[in-house]
Each structure stands twice: as C-alpha cells, then as structure tokens.
Amino acid sequence: MSVLWTEKYFPHGEEEFIGNSEIVEKSLEWAGQWNSGAKSPPLLLWGQTGSGKTALAYLIAKKFGWEIVELNSSDLRSKDAIEKVVGAASQNASFFGKKRLILIDEVDALTRTDRGGASAIASVIKESQNPIVLTAIDIFENKSVSALRFICKAFEFKKINYISLANRLGEILALEGVEFDADAIKELAKNSSGDMRSCLLDLQTLSFGGRVAPADVSALSSRERQQKVFSVMKSIFKGTDFGEVRSMRSKADLDNGLLFMWIDENIPRQYQNPGDVAAAFERLSRADIFNGRIYRRQHWGFLRYSTELAAEGVALAKVNVSHDFVMYQFPGLLSMLSKTSSARSMRKELGLKVGKVTHTSSAKVVSADLPYLRDIFQNDRDAAVHMCALFGLEEKELAFLLQSSADTKKVQSILADGQELREKNARPKHEFAHSLSGLEAQPEGKPGDTDSGLGQEDQKGKQTRLY
C-alpha cells in the first residue's frame, strides 16, 4: 500500500516543522501550560492552505501524548450539534484519563449557513476542560468568526519561504533515492505559493518517473491551491449537502480520472457500514459505465453524469456521517504503476535496441523475445557476451537481463568482454543480425569467420542458434 508523503514525512518534532517557527514555539508553550494543569485560552490558527495549521495541532498532541478529536465545521452548523459534539468532547478526558485536544478545522466555513454555530462555539470554549485548537483560512471575512479572536490566542501563519521548502524537498528526494535537478525543486517550491502539503503531493507524483527534471515541473498546471484533494475528499465523505459537495468539486482543478481513483481507493477507509460501502461503489460503478460510453461514443455530454455520480452520488450514499479521522490514501493503481515504471521503461529501451538490430518491432521483442533473451543471458555466458556487443547494451540493461545489480562482478565482467569484442570485431552489424535470425553461417575456417563463434555448427552438424 502506498503511503502519501504528507503522512510519511509528517514532522515528528518542532525541529522538522518548516516555517512559522515562532508560532510553533508559542503554541508548544501554550500546550505546556495545559499539560501542567493551568488553563489557557484556545488557539486560533489562521492563514493560507497548506502552511501547517492542522499539522501543528497533531504535532502538539503527539508531543504531549494527548488524544486528538478532529471535528469539521461542515458537520457542526447548528447550536445543538456544537453543544452535543464539541461540548461533550471538551468536558471529558480520554479513556485512559489523558487530556483531549479538540481540533475544529476550517472554522471560517462554519458560518456559510450559520444557525448559531459560531456563538455556540464561543460558549463551549469558555467552559472547556480540554485544550482546543481552531483553524481558519481567513478570520476577517465574517464578523462572527472574527469575534472569536478576542477569546482565543490568534496566530497568523505566514507563507513558507520557498528556499526552506526547496531544501526540505531535496532532503526527502535524497531519502527516497530519487534523482533531481536543484533548479526544478526550486521552481516547484516557488509554484506552490508556500503550500507545503500540495508541494509534497506534486513532488510524489513527479517522482514516479525516477527523476525530477525542470520539464516535469513545467508540465504541472498552474492552479489555485485553495481546494486540494484532501479538502475534496473530506467534502465528499463527510458532506451531506448535494450543492456544497458539487461546489467543492467544481472549485478544485482536479482531473476527473484522478478524482475517480482517489474516491475508489478511500471509500472502504471512510465508510464503515457495509450498506454505505455497497451503495457508494454501486454509484461509482454507474459513473464508470458513463465513462465507457464517453470513450466509445465520444459523447462528452455524459461527463456531467459521470462526475456527479462519482462525487455527489458517493457523498449521499452514506446513511450517517462518521466523525472519525481518516488519513486518505493515494490511489493504489498509481502506486503500482510507479513501482513498475523503471522496469517498463527498461523493457521499452531494450525492445527498441534489439528490434533495431533484428528488424523486429519493439512491442514484439518485449512480449515474445525478452523472456528468451533473459534465459540465455543467465545460462550462457558466451552468448551473453556476444549479444551484449551486438546490441550495444549498457550496464543497467545488462543487469536487468541478468536480474542482478549493476555493480556485481558478473555484470561488470560480461560488460567488459562485450565492449572488448565490439571494439575488436569489425564485422558489420547486419551480419550479426542474420546469424541471430538463424540464417546459414559460414563453416569454421572460411573467410569472414570471427573469434565470436557465432554460426558455428555443433558436433551433430546442426546449426546453433542463440534464440
């Protein structure tokens, strides 16, 4: 199962937190006061998406061993819901008697259809027996939310410096063993506009090719990062309003095929009720049927049915909303393709090289000939040397056929002998190709014979073939 880099490289300590170090220090002091038994006003963390607000809340909970209860404001639009859910969590300790950190995410979205929610939150946090952290993008857009800053400690998260982002991205690629161009990483960091989360998601996508180059970064579309894939997933799996889910999906510049795979991967992670899972997959399958009709008939009018069934249809498939926190996973299909990308690329390169010499299509070489070539290379050293010279194989290609590491003695020995034979033998390539294709070779001792031994007859008088 693929792990998202946003999860894999989540900061384990304040030293790994990128940007806004002063806010991190003050927030940890605030948490230390709660941990020692002294109450302190809630934290209100606001600023652009991906700057680390939610990550800081999880870092605090991890550092002090607190249980974290995450609540999304889209599920808490009324006074009754606030008092029932938030109120209960804020008054009770965890099962083991530890404090609970109450995280109310995207509180600025609370008042879009406000029915007393903001005032209820203000009342609850004043009486809370547990620490509370609220996050928002803009606290001044709405007066109700803006008023919360007077009863909270409000900290504005600034945009992360692109140099700091680029340095961290380089460290991650080094840990993953992925080659990269320093200018490409800097460009990616600049394009992210300080959004660490989206920057990591883009980096993981680009790393599938085995190297991050400037051309790859340029190929990424310049898009608004206000609504990213996590926000869309949360809207779909926790939303209950058709219009709101549709609005969130339309605001996100996310490819429909990619959105489809994200939903398919995460339905069983978010929905626990078997009936909800079945209903969600039934609607996703109906969306796939419309996709098939689009491809067959080229009737793109069906796209509106496909996207709405996949997103809004799956959202409304659930009976009850789960408030459990779920770390949404990267689509497994893309993960599988990324793991095999280097092998598929190597097969393609070998197919082109062998096909050029043997006058065969690269596809046929890959599908029909490579298994035999691999068997020959592993069991007949002389033939391996001859074909290494014939096809002009490189170190990595030879290692692939031998199913070995490039730095092994066997690979290096065959490669050296092949290069020596290639330099020594002046025989034209097309004659080698004829011998490989089974054409009659000259008997031993006749003009044109070489030290390679290709085309010699065995003791029974039968023509020897390499494959």
N, C-alpha and C positions, 0 to 999 in steps of 0.2 A: 504494500500500500504506500503510495507516495505521500510524503509529508510536506506541507506547504512551508516554504522558507520563512514566512511570517511567524509560524509556530516553532520551527526548528531553531531559528536564531532569535527567539524572544529573549529580551535582556534578563539575565539571571541575577544581576546586581546593578547598583547605580552606576558603576564604572562602565557598564556596557550600554547604558542609555545614551542615545545620540541626541544632542541638542537640549536646550532649556535646562541646563544643569542647576541653575539657581532655584527653579521651581521644584525640581526633584529633591534638592536638599531641604527646602522648606516643607515640602509635603512629608518627607520622612520624619522631620522634627514633629510635625503635627500628629503623625501616626504614633510616634514615641510617647507623646503625651497621653493619647488614648490607651496605649498599652500599659502605661504606669498607673492608670486609674483615673486620670484627670480628663474631664470632658473638654471638648473643643468644638467650635462651630464647624459645620460641614465644609468640604472643599467644593468649589465650583470651578472646574477646569474648562476653559473655552479657547477656541482657536480653530485653525483650519483642519480639515480632514487629514488623517494620517500623521499628525505631528506627535502622537504618543500619549494622548489623554487617557484612553482606556488601558493602554499598556502600563502606564504608571500606576493605575488603580490595582491591576493584577500584580505588579511588582511589589507594591506595599503589602498586599495580602500574603504574598509568598514569603516576604522577608520576616513578617511578624507571626506567621502561622495562623492567619485568620481564614475562616471560611468566607468565600465571596458569593454574594447573591446578586446576580445581574438582572435588572429589570429594564425593559424597553418602554419608553414613554408612549409608544403607539398602542400598547396594551393597557395603558393607565390613563384613559381620557376623562374619567369621571371621578368625582369626590369619593363615591362609595368604593370604587376599585382601588384608589390610592390608600384609603384608610384600611381596607381589608388586607391588601397585599403588602404594601410598604410599611404600614403601621405595625402589623404583626411581626414582620421581619426585624424591624428596628427595635422592638422591645425584648425579643428573645435571644438567648445565646444559642450557639450551635449544640449539636447532640453531645459533644464532648466538653461542653462548658466554655469553649473559647468564644471570643468575640466574632461577630459577623461584620464584614464590610459590605454595606449596601451600595451598589453601583446603579445609579439611574442614568442610563445612556440616552444621549440626544434629547435632553430635557427641553430644548428650544422647539422641538417638534410637538411638544405637549399641547400647545395652545392653538393649534390649527383648527381644531373643533373643540375648544376648551369648554368643559362643563363643570368648572370649579376645581379642575385638577391642580392648577398652579397654587391656588390658595390652600388646598388640602396638603400639598407637599410642604408648604411653608409651616403649616401647623404641625405636621408629623416630625419634621426635622428638629423642631424646637424641643420636642419631648423625647427624642431618640436616645436609647441607651447603648446604641452601637454607632460606630463611625459611618458617615455617609459621604459618598463622592458623587457629584453630579457633573455630567459633561455636556457641552453645547458647542455649536459652531459659532453662533452669534447671539450674545445675550442682550443686545440693544435693539434687536428688530421688533421685539414685543415687550410692552410695558410690564406685563405680568411676570415674564421671565426675568426682565431687568431688575425687578424689585427683589429677586432672590439674592442678588449680590450684597444686599445690606445685612442679610442674616447668615451669609457664608463668607468664607475666605476665598475670594475670587483671584485666579491666576490666569493670565492670558498666555497661551502657548504661541511662541513666535515660529516663523518658518525656519526649518532646519537649514543651516548653511550647506550649500552643495558640495563644498570641499570635504566637510565632515561626512556627508553622505557617500561621496565617491570613495573615501578611504575605507569606510565600513564595507561597501560593496566589493572592493578589491580584496579585503580580508576574507569575505565569505566565498568568493570565487576561488581563492587560493585553497581554502579548506575543502571545497568541492572538487578540486583538481581540474577546474575549467580554465582554459587559456582565455586571455582577454587583452584588449587594447586599452591602454590607460585613457586615451582621448575618448574612446567610446563610453567608458564608465563615467567620465566627467560629463559628457553630453547627456547621458541617461539621467544623471543626478540633477542637471540643470532643468531638463524637461519635466522632472517630477514635481517642480514647484514646492519642494520641501515635504512632499508626501512620502514618508518612509515606507508605508505599507504598500502603496501601489508601485513604488520603485522596486521593492523586493519581488512582487508578483511579476513585474515586467522582466526583471533580471532572471528569475527562474524560467520564464518562457524562453528567453533568448539563449539560455544555457543549454537548451535541448540539442542545439547543433554542435556542441562540444567546444565552441569558441564564440566569444562576444566581440564582434567587429563593428566599426563605425557604420557600415552599410546596414547592419541589422538594426541598430538604434534608429537610423534614419527611416527605416521601413515602418517603425511604430507610428501609428496615427497620433497626431497631436489632439488630445481630447480633454475635455473638462473632467476633473477628478473628484467632483462633488459627490457623485453617486458611483461607488465602486462595487465590485462583485459581492463583497460581504454585505453591503447595505441592501443590495438587491435580494440576496439570499434570505436575509433576515426579514425583509418585507414580504417575501413570498411565503416563507414557512411560519411566520408569526402574524401575518396580516389577516384580517377578516373582511376588509372592505375592497370590493372589486375596483372601484375608482382609484383608491390610493395605491394599490399594487400596480395597476396599469400605469399610473403616473410615474411611480418609481422606476418601473422597467423602461418607460419611454425616455426618461431623463438620462439613463445610463447608456453611454455609447458602447454597448457590448454586443458582439456578434451573436446572431440568433443561434448558430450552431454551437458556439461555446457556451452560451446560456443553457441550452438544452442539455449539454453534457454535465454542467455543474448541477443542474436540478436532478438529473438522473442519478448522479453519484450520491447526493445528500438526502434524498427522500427517506431511505431507511435509517439514516442517522438522526433525523429530526422527528419523524413520525413514529411513535411507539405503538399506537393502536393498529392492529392488523387490518381493520376495516379502512382506516385512513390511508395506510400504505397501499392497499389494493386499489382504492379509489383514485389515489394520486397517480399510480402507474397506469391505470386504465385511461386517464385523461392524457397522460404523456404519450401513451401508445396511439391514441387518436390523433395527437399532434404529429406524430411520426408518419401516420397514414397520409395526412395532408402534405407533409414534406415530400413523400413519394410521388404524390400526384403533381406537385410543383415540378419536380425533376422530369417526370415522364411527359407531362403536357406543356411544360414551360408556361403554366398559368400562375403568375405570381400574385394574383388576387387571393389565392388560398393562404397567403402568408399571414394575413390577419387572423385567420382561424388557428393556424399552427402556433403562432406566438402566444395568443391569448389562452389557448388550451394548456400550453406548456407552463405558463407563468400564473395567470389569474385562475385558470382551472385547477392547477395543483394547489394553489393557496386556499381555494374554497372547498377542497376535498376533505379537509380535516373537520372533525366534529368539535374538538376542544383544542384550545391553544396551549402548547407546552411552554412553560417559563424556564425550563432547564437550559443552561448554557450549552451550546453545541459549537465545536470548532469545525467549521465546514471544510471538507477535504477537496483537494484538487482532483479533477476527473481522472479516474484510473486508466482510461484508454489513452489519454495523452501521456500519462506517466509511462505506460508500457511502450508507446512509440518512442518516447525519449530514451528509454533504456536500450532500445534496439537500433537507434538511429545510426550509431557508429558502425554497427555490423552491416546494416542495409547499405550504408554509403560505401563500405569496403567491397561488398558484393558487386555493387554497380561499377565501381572503378575496375575491379578485376574482369567483369564482363566486357567492358569496353576494351581493355588491353588484350585479352585473349581473343575476343571477337575480331579485332582489327587484324591480327596475325592469321587467324584461321578462316577469315571471311565468313564469320557467323554473327548473327545478331546478338547483341549483349544480353537480351532477355533470354534467349535460348541457352547461352552459356551459363547464366545464373541458375536457370531452372533445371537444366539437364546435365551440364558438364562439370560444374563446380564440385558436386559430391565425388565424382570420379577423380578429379584433379586432387582433391584433398586426400583421398585414399592413396593415390600414387605418391604424393609428397611425403606422406607419413611412413610409407613402407618401401620406397625405392629411392635411395639417396642419389644414385647416378641420374635417374630420370628427373629428380627434383632439381639437380644442378643444371642439367640441360635445359629444362623448361624455364628455370629462373633466368638463364641467359637469353633464351629465345623471346620471352615475353617482357624482358626488362623489368622484372619485379623489384619492388623496393622492400625495405626492411619490414615495414608494417604489413604489407601484403603477404610476404613470405611467412611471417609469424601467424597471420590469420589462417593460411592454408595448413600450416603445421600444428595449429591450435596450441600455440606456445607463446611465451613472452618474447618480445623483440630482442631483449638483451641476453637470451640464452646462448650457450655455446653452439648448439645445433643450428640455430638460425644464422648466427654470425658465420659459421663455417660454410654452410651451403651458399650464403650470400657472397662470401669472398671467392669461393670456387666458381660460382656463376659469373661474377664480374670478370674474373680472370679468363674464363672460357669465352666470354663475349668479346673481350678485347683481343684475344689470341686468334679467334676463328674469324676468318674473312668471308666465310660462306654467306651468300645473300639470305635475307630473312625468308623470302618466298620459298626457297628450297627446304628450309626447316619446316615451314608450314605444310609443304607437300608430304614430308616424311611423317608429320603428325597425323595427317589425314589418311594415312595408310597407302600412299602411292608406292610403287615399286622402287626400292632403294638400290643403289649400286652395290654390287658384291664387294667384299673386302679385297683391298689391293688395287681396285680400279681407280682411274683418275676421278678426282672430286671427293674421294673418301677423306674423312677427317678423323681427329682423335676423339670426337664426341661419341662415336659408336652408334649414332642414330641410323636405323635402317639396316643394321647387320642381321643376318639370318641366324637363327638358333641351331642347335645340333640336329634337330629333326627336319631342318630345311624350311621351317615355317617362318613367315615374315613376322618380326617382332613389332608390336605397336605400343605406343605409350598410353593411349586411352581410346 
